[in-house]
């Protein structure tokens, strides 16, 4: 390479050299997240690997359905059900924009068809029918699709003799589907009645936030009800109550810990322990029939006999 | 023009009628001294009837809402008292309280003995305060649940009459877990093997209404409304404005006719012209006839079929695409 060529190349290199712009606010926010509770700045990748729990104050960030499923289930075990089920606009609802437009917008934003993902998966080796709601899609609201998917998930549980777990996160019923949304409360509760009759277990996991029609139907019908720390759970929203009774509510009102104190839920479980707790809970209840402990040796004998 | 002894309060859309009625009254007073006015008065009376019919056949959703919330609208108690004079009220949830917003008891409807449950809004201010304006507390739902179980044990059909603005957004209601109370009612109602008929007689307000409304057959009175959220709530959330209530009423499709069209409601029960409050006895009689007709069909089914019928009814509700 002669000198001339070297200079020519250098010029070319300079022309191709991209000048990096400083990060935009959006990109910056994608890289770093500020904890809502302790205001600590956390590197997003660290937050993600810490299951979206603040390493400093243990604040549990809201997570989407996809991330929830990744956290809970054994890798590659999740088989989605009814992934193509989506909403229509049965009432031709129109507020400031039409409901069909809002649906499209919501899907674009969240990358989901509706506010719940359901499927069959295994949690630490225990096979379950699992549903996870996503607050980022239309406020996690329950319309016909959420109702139908929950009903089908429960039916899948009955058919395959599996326990059902639903991780809820919802603002309530979806107003844009009017009376249909209200009736999904009835539909999901009726489906759970069949599960109850089949003697199968249902664990409800309540996460930040779970309100309205969802709490007043499937979310509070669990045989076991677990909540994540700090999650706000209730029927009517805090602001509505304050406006109605015209007094200030206690700071911890409607939090998971408050509910635990008032006997409404079984336990508050931190996110890192959730999968293990669920697996243990399922394991404990997987008793085919009741046998007194003293008969243990006899039972073993019969079972070996059967194997032969 | 009004059959009841007390005068009914006119609603906004009834204003033209009130004006006309006043004019007729004025002319009638002069009739004694000026008999030649007779044909005019007759003409005006005819006009009045025509106008009345045209007004009531062209009601907007918000007019139905006004009728459903009419201060003189008959409440559950008014119906139960008129059903064959057999009403025996039963009280309390056996756990904590007796919520006056939900009344329950035993009543005979034609040949059927039934367990009856209804909401009560209270007639005067004192009663309204006691009944919390028809908004039940969790204890009310649990009282209803106790009655569901009672009915199941003695194989009695259940009739529920619904007229409530909705659940009460209060601190105690949340602490006593109203979400669970509603959810548990839904699950228990789904499990029953006796016929359940729900009638929305006035306002069917969201979860509070549904808590006693999961039934084999849902009936609605002609001017009743049934919605997932109050139109005021819907307007303030979606339009961020309190004066869009009329628009919200239209958008939500909450009238009896509209909900019947999408097959969520099984039957619309006619009201006397001008609304149920015009004639309590006639309204109660019409409703009783409808209830007997529905019970005739439902009681022919086996207990297992009755439960299956209810489960299938709700399994089908909802519109989705795949």
Interface residues (C-beta under 8 A of the other chain):
Chain A: X82 X84 X85 X86 X87 X88 X90 X91 X93 X94 X95 X96 X143 X144 X145 X147 X148 X151 X173 X174 X175 X177 X178 X179 X180 X181 X182 X183 X184 X185 X186 X187 X189 X190 X191 X192 X193 X194 X196 X197 X212 X213 X215 X216 X217 X218 X219 X220 X221 X234 X235 X236 X237 X240 X241 X244 X245 X247 X249 X253 X254 X262 X264
Chain B: X167 X168 X169 X170 X171 X173 X174 X175 X177 X178 X179 X180 X182 X183 X184 X186 X187 X190 X191 X206 X207 X210 X211 X213 X214 X226 X227 X228 X229 X234 X237 X238 X239 X251 X252 X253 X254 X259 X262 X264 X310 X311 X314 X315 X317 X318 X319 X320 X321 X322
